[in-house]
């Protein structure tokens, strides 16, 4: 299992979980936000959101 350096840098910068074979443009998992204000800002973004 080998991760690309770009995946590691992207994961570190955005605090995201990256799949093993992640490539730029692929989906990643970002952590949940801790504030209502942060959630409102994220809803304005173009991120795909899934509610569990």
Residue, then its C-alpha position, 0 to 999 in steps of 0.5 A: x500500500x503506497x500513498x502519493x505524496x500529494x495525497x499526504x499533503x492534501x490530507x494534512x492541509x485539509x484534515x481529510x481522510x484519503x482513500x489508499x488510491x486517491x488521485x487529485x479530483x477523487x472524493x475524500x472524507x472531511x471531518x464534521x464541523x463543530x459549530x453551526x456557523x461552520x456548517x452554514x458555510x460548508x453548505x454554501x460550498x460545492x462539497x457533496x454532503x451525505x447525512x448519516 
